[in-house]
Amino acid sequence: MVEGVAVGDLAGRLGLELRGDPGVEVSGVTHDSRAVGPGMLFCCVPGDRVDGHLFAADAIAAGAVALVVEHVVDLDVAQLVVPDVRSVLGPVAAEVYHHPDRELNVVGVTGTNGKTTTVSLIAHVLDVAGRRAEVIGTLTGARTTPEATEIHARLRAAADAGCDTVAMEVSSHALALHRVEALRFAVAVFTNLGTDHLDFHGTPERYFEAKARLFEAGRAATAVIDIDSPHGRLLRDTTPIPVVATSVEQLEDLELDAEGARFSWRGLRVRLPLIGRHNVANALLAAEACRAVGVEEEIVAAALGTAPVPTGRFELVPTSAPFRVVIDFAHTPDALAAALEAARALGSGSVIVVFGCGGDRDPTKRPRMGAVADELADKVFLTSDNPRSEDPSTIMAAVERGMDRLEPHLIVDRTAAIAAAIGDAGPGDVVLIAGKGHESTQSIGDAVVPFDDRLVAADALAARGFEVQA
């Protein structure tokens, strides 16, 4: 139970205008009227579709005792009046939940690809080290990075439960929309920068600027940055935070095979069971982040040797088939390239890829995804991937425009496309099913229907008479 905070004290600490009784105490805060409980502060966030001010009365009826508003509403309740509700969600939540980040090592991981695997590796190493860790990210909620009110509530719960560290994915949306305001990170991690979310940020420069905000003065104590890309090197050279740099390119004894990777880190031999060069990059970042929060190097190296594969991240479908089937979340050009390169090293035959691009999202990456598949795969099955309000055939045509070497199979129905790809596979081949990874639904029009690439692949394998382990 969070100790209550008087709204008058909140107003004084944050320099906010208060209308109403300053003695009213709040013990929780939310921006979601459906999550309101007794004693809570409700933040009326104006959104693109609905205005939170319209739900103020419902929030009060559900137990809220005070509001954060951009204009005074006609309700007899304490109200903190601010120019922009969204921008104060973090500072307000930090005060209401008594700054839980001060009791935890919060490790924030940002970048286009690799965030989920990196935070999972950090949590695994900490667990092996006997230090309780929690993860906030793609695999733990509806959003990669929750809203500020939820973040601080979850950090408070983690601190009260005796956690030592929280490893969290920090998306570009979160940085642009103030979701991590008033949050101090022990370590800020940068994986890489590719092409994504330009429908939101507008330009690659603004996309990078959003990511770089995590490395501004006062945000984090230490930065861990992969410098194998121009953006990583730029970030290393411009951030005012002390930097630990990582580089796969500089590893002199890297060995990659179908079982994972072997390399040396800080003079210690590491045997990583995750497949692909990109996972070595993730492991180096995780290793340095764990070292930065005090884990001994020997424990880090040993723990990486027992790292599990995160769900939907180059995840092998266990089967008796004489070919491999891999599920991966790759949905950007760089991620698809990394997954295809890893797939090439996994088998001795053809690399067959099944993928699509999401609807109502950045359309500029579609032909680039096609170009990557055209260059690195042997056979391509283009299909649907969360088309949302768009026509899947239109999306597929845009992807196909990036291809000039291969003739792709165009199959809108994703189940049929996966079955066709698996049906075409022979001994030594690798079938890469990319784009959805851990997701268990498909968004088509206004409907969200059950769909899991892993289950669909298992059914296709069984239809060919191959065993699939649960």
N, C-alpha and C positions, 0 to 999 in steps of 0.2 A: 504494500500500500504506500503510495507516494504521499509524503507530507505536503499538506496544502500550502499554497502560496497566495497571498493577498494580491488582488488585481492592482491595488494602489502601489504595492512594492514592485510589481511587474512594470507598471507605467514609469515609476521612478528610475528603475535600473536601466530601462531601454529607451527612456526619453519619449514615451508615447502619451498622447492625449487621452485622458480618461473622462468619460461621462458616467456618472452614477456613483454608487457606494464603493469607496476604496477598500472597505473591509471585507468584501466578498472573497472567499477563498476558493481556489480551483486546485484540483488534484490530478487533472489530466487535460489533454488538449487534442483536438481532432479537427480536420477540415471536412470530414465525411459525416453528414447528418445521420447516416445509418449506423455509425459507430459511437454515437453519443451515449454517455451514461451519466448517472448522477454525479454532480460536482465538477463537471467538465467545462472547459472553455471551448467554444465553437468558433472556428475561423471561417468567415464568409468569403470564400475565394470566388471571384468572378471568373468563369470559364468561357471557353469558346462556344459551348452549347447551352450551358445553364449557369445562372448566377447564384452563388451560395447564399446571398442575402435573402433570396426567396425561400430558403429553408430555415431561416433563423427561428421562426415560431415553432416549427417542428422540433428543432434542436432543444429549445427551451422546454417544450412539452416532454421531451425524452430525458430531461434532467440537467441540461446545461444551465449554468448559473451566470455566465458572462459571455460576451461576444467580442470578436475582433472584426471590425467593419471598415469599409472605405467611406461609408456615409451612415449617419445615425439612422437606425430603424425604429419604428414606432412600437417599441416594446419596453416595458418597465423592468430593465435589467442593466447591469453594468456593461459598458461598451468601451473598448479601446479603439480609438479612431486613428487610422493610419492612411497614408497615400496609396500604399500597395500592400494588400494583405499577403500575397504570396511571398514577397520579399522578407516579411517578418516571421514567417512560419518557423524557420530554424531558430532564430534568437528567442522567440517566445517559448517554443518547445524545450529548448536548452534550459531556460530558467525554470519552467514548470517541473521538469524531470531532474533538476539539480545537477546539470552538466555531467551526465554519466560518462562522457568521453574522458573525463579527468581521472576516472577510476579504471580505465581500460586502455589496452594498446589497440587502437583502431588503425587497421591497415587498409588503405584505399587503393584499389587497382583500376586504372583506366586505360583505354586504348581501344582500337577497333576490334581486334581479335585476341583471344587468349585469356580474357578476364576470368571466365568461369573456371577454366582449368587451373589458373594461377591461384585463385582464392581457395580452390579445393585442395591443392597441394600444400598451401600454407596451413590450412586447418589440419591436414593429415600429419604434417611434421610436428605441429604443436601437440597434437594428440599423442603421438609417439613420445614426445618429450615430457608427457605428463602434465601438460598445461591446457586446461579446458578452453576450447575455442568455439565460437559460433560463426556462421557464414550468413551473409546477406547478399543475395544476388539472383541471377536468372533461375536457378533451381529451387529457390526458397519462397518465391512470391510472384505475383502477377506482373510486376515491373522489375527490371534489372536493378534499379535503385528506387526504393519507395519514396513517398513524400516525406518532408522533414518531420512532420508530426509523428509519423510511424517510425522513422529511423530512431529518433530520440527515445520513444517509448520502448522500442526493442533493445536499444542500448541500455536503458535503465533496467529492463528485465534481465539482461545478460549480466550486468554488474551485480544485481541483487542475488542472482543465482550462483555467483562465485566464479564467473568466467574471467579469464585472464586477457583474452584477445578476441576481437571481432574482425574478421576479414570480409571486406565488402567490395562489391563491384560498384564503380562510380561511372555512370554513363555520361555522355555528352549532354543529353537532355537534363540530367540531374544538375550538372554544373551550370547550364544556361538558365534553368528554372529555379535556382536557389535552394535545391533540396538538401544540400550539404552545408548550408550557411550555419555559422556558429558551431561548427564541428572541427575539432582539432585532431589531425591525424598524426599518429606516431610515425607512420611510414606512408609515403605516396609512391605508387608504382606505375610506370608507363610501359606498356607492352609494345605497341606499334601504332601506325596510323595508315589506314587504307581509305577506300571510298565507301562512304555509307552516310545515311541520314541527311543527304543534301536537300531532301524535300523539307526538312526542318531548318537546317542551318543556312541553306542557300548557296554557300561556296565552300570549297575545301579549306580556304583560309579561316573562315569563321568556325568551321568544324574543329580545326586544330586549336584555334584560340579558346574554344570551350574546354577542350581537354586540358590545355595548359593552365587553366585556372586552378587546377588542383595543386599546382606547383608554385603558386604565388607565395610571397612572404607571409608568414603567419598561419598558413594552412597546414603545414606538416613540419615535423622535426627533421626528417631525413627523406631523401628521394632515392629510389632505385629505378634506373632507366636502362632499357635495352637500346644500345647505340648502333645497332646494325641497320639503321635506317636514317635518312637525312633528318626526319622530324625528331627522332630520338637524340641525335647529335645536337640539333638546334636547341632542344629542350635542356640538354645537359649544359650547354654553353650559356644559356640565358636565365635559368632559374636561380634565385638567390639562396635556395635551400642546399645544404650539403648533399652531394650526389655520390652514390655508388653505381658505377656503370657495369653492365653485363654485355657479353657478346658471344654469340655462337661462332661467328666468323673467326674469332681469336682463339678458339679451342684448338690446341695442336694435336690432340689425341682422340678426337671424336670418332666413334664407330657407330654406325646405324645399321640395323638389320630388322628382320621381321619380328623379333622379340622385344625390340625397344632400342635403347642407346647405352653406350658406355663412354664416359668422359671423366676428366679430372676437374675438380673444383676445389680451390684453395689447398691444393696438394693432396686431396683425398679422392680416391677412385669412387665413382658413382655408377651404379647399374640401374638405369631408369627403365621400368617396364612399360612406359608409354611410347607409342610408335610415332616416329616422325621428327624431323629437324625442328619443326615449330614447337613441339612439346619439350625439346631440350631448352629452347628459349624460355618457355614458361617455367621450367624447373629451375633455371638459373635465377630468374627473378624471385621465385618463391624462396629459394635458398638464401638469397641475400636479405629478403624481407624478414625471414625468420631469424637470421643472424642479427639483424638490426634490433629485434625485440628480445635478444638475449639468449637464443638457443645455441648450445655449443655446436661447433662445426661438425664434430664427429657424429653427433646425433642427427643433424640435418642430412648428412651424406647417407647414413644408414637408413633413415626414414624414407628418403626418396626411392630407395630400392624396393620398398613395399607399397608404393603409391597405387591406389586403385584408379581405374579409368572413370572419370566423371561421366554421368549418364549422357549419352548422345554426343560424346566428344571422341571421335574416331573409335567408336565402340564396335568391336567385332561381334557378329551374331554367331554364337556357338553352334556349329553344325557339322554333320558328317560329310557334307558336300566336298568334292575335290577342288573347290574354289572358295574364295573368301567373300564375305559380305560385310560391309562396314557401314555403320550409321554415323553421320557427322552433321553438326549444326552449321557447317560452312554456308554462309549466305551473302558473302562479299567476294569480289574478285580475288583478293589476296588470300582469303581463307580457303576458297575453292582450289586455288593453285597449290597451297600448302598441303591440303588433303589429297589432291591428285598425285603430287610428288611422293607423299608417304605411301599411297596406294601402289604406285609403281614399284616401290622397293619391297612391297609385301608379297608380290606374286611373280610368276615367271611367264605369264601369258598376257592377255589383253586387259586393259583397264577400261571398265564400262561404267559410265556415270549416269545417274538419274538425278535430275534437279529441275527446279523452276525458279521463278522470282516472285516475291510477294506483291500483291496488288496494293494500290494506294500508298506506295512507298517510292523512294528515290528511283525514277525511271532511267537515270543516266547510267546506272551500273549494269543494266540488262545486256546490252551488246558487249560490254566488257566481260561479263560472266560467260557469254557465248564464246568470246575469243579465247578465254582461258581454257574452256573445255575443248575447243577446237585444237588448241596447241598441245594439250597435255593428256587427253584421253584418246582411246582408240575407237570407242563407240559411245554415242550420246543419245540418251532418251530424255527429251524435253517434256515436261509435264507441269501440272498445276502445283502451286505452293501458296496457300492462303491468298487466293485471288481477291478476296473481299469484294469490293463493288465493281472491279474491272472484269472484262472478258478474258478468261485464261488464254484463249487463242491469240488475242492481241498481245498479251505479255510474252507468250512464246515466240511470236513473230519478231518482237523486238530483240529477244535473246538471239534468235537465229540470224539476225542481221550482222552479228559479230562473228559469224562463222563463214569460212570460205574453203576449208579443206574437207571437212566431214559432212556427210548428209545425215542430219539428226532424225531420229524417230520421234514424231510428234504425237503424243498420246495425252490428251487432256486429263483423263481419269488417272489419278495418281496410283491407285491400286493396280490398275491394268498396266501402267508403265513399269512399276516395280516388278510385277509378275513377268512382263515381257523381258526385262533386263536379266532377271534371274534365269528365266527360261533360255536365254541366249548364252549364258555363261558355260564355259567348259573348264577342264582341268587347268589349274595354274592361273586362272583369271581372277580378277578382283572386281567386285561390283560395289561401287561407292554410291550410297543413297544420301544425297546432300540436301541441306536446307532447313530441315525441321528438327533433327537431333532429338532432344528430350521431349519435344512437344507431343501432346496426346490429343490434340484437336486440329481441325481444319476449318478456317474461316472462309465461307463461301456466301457471297451476298450478305444478308443480315443473319445468316445461320452460322452457328458454331457447332460442328458435328464431331463426334469421336473419330480420331485418326492417329495411329501410332505407327511410324515407319517400321519399328522393330517387330510389331505384331504382324503387320502386313508382309514383311519380308519372311517371317517365320512361316506364315501360311503358304507363301509361294514356294519356299523350300520344301515344305511338307508335301505340297502338291506334286513335286518332282520325286518324292519318295525318300527325301533325306531327313535324317533325324535332326531335331533342334532341341538343345538342352534348355530347360526353364531358367 
